[in-house]
Each structure stands twice: as C-alpha cells, then as structure tokens.
C-alpha cells in the first residue's frame, strides 16, 4: 500500500514570537473521530494554546479544532482539553522543567505523520522580553528585504 504525504502543517507563529523555544518534543494526542477528520482538513488553530499537567498527565488546553461538517450529533466540543501522549521519562523531565519559574510548555506545530496520526510538537519555552521581540521583528524585516533584493537581480 502506498503511503501518501499529508500536507497538514499547522504552526503556532505567536509562540515563536513570544517565547524562546529551547527543547522540543513530539507528542501524540488522544482525539475523537470527528476531531481527527477536522484536523486532516487543516481546520485547527494553535493560537493561545498552552500545556499543563493534571494528575501527572500532560494536557493541551484551549486548542481550537473546528467542528466536522458531517459530524451531526457526534461532533466534538471545539475547545476541549486534549491529552498528550509521551513516554514516562519525557513526562518526568517536562514536569521538572514546568515547575521552574519563567518556563512554560507551549505547542509549536501540529501535523499528520506518515501513518496518518496527529502529532503535536511541544516546546519548552521561556518568555521573551520586549527588546527581544523588537529584535525578532528587525531580523524578520531584514531577511524580507534581503530576499526582495535577491529576487530583483
């Protein structure tokens, strides 16, 4: 059977602007049937999402997955909490990091892997200061200007 490449790649651009991402982990997610169908149609958003520990389990909160059009009464709640699946060793490490003041765990990217499973890339993040954000904006503008000059020649 031929495996097809999925084009679902939902990014959290706000996370890379507001935070400095130091470590990343790829986690599976516990989803219902209508949720995965909606994600396969790229109808999800990672804006304002964050991860938290509840009873030694990692949960993603405030992630928006639009209702599936053909879902009828079986449709899911759009902003429900979803459990993340990681190895126990990774969970313990993340739990220690989350206890340190100034660090948080944020979703960075949502994608469908080659087996058709939804995966969430989460990052250990430290908040940027105002001058760091201005520096990021300046770098982005400089890069855009350099690309514009390259295309002109």
Buried (B, 14 or more C-beta within 10 A) or exposed (E): EEEEEBEBEBBBEEBBEBBBBEBEBBBBBEBBEBBBBBBBEBBBBBEEBBBEBEEEEBBBBBBBBBBBEEBEEEBBEBBBEBBBBBEEEBBEBBEEBBEEEEBBBBBBBBBBEEEEBBBBBBBBBEEBEEEBEEEBEEEEEEEEEEEEEEEEE
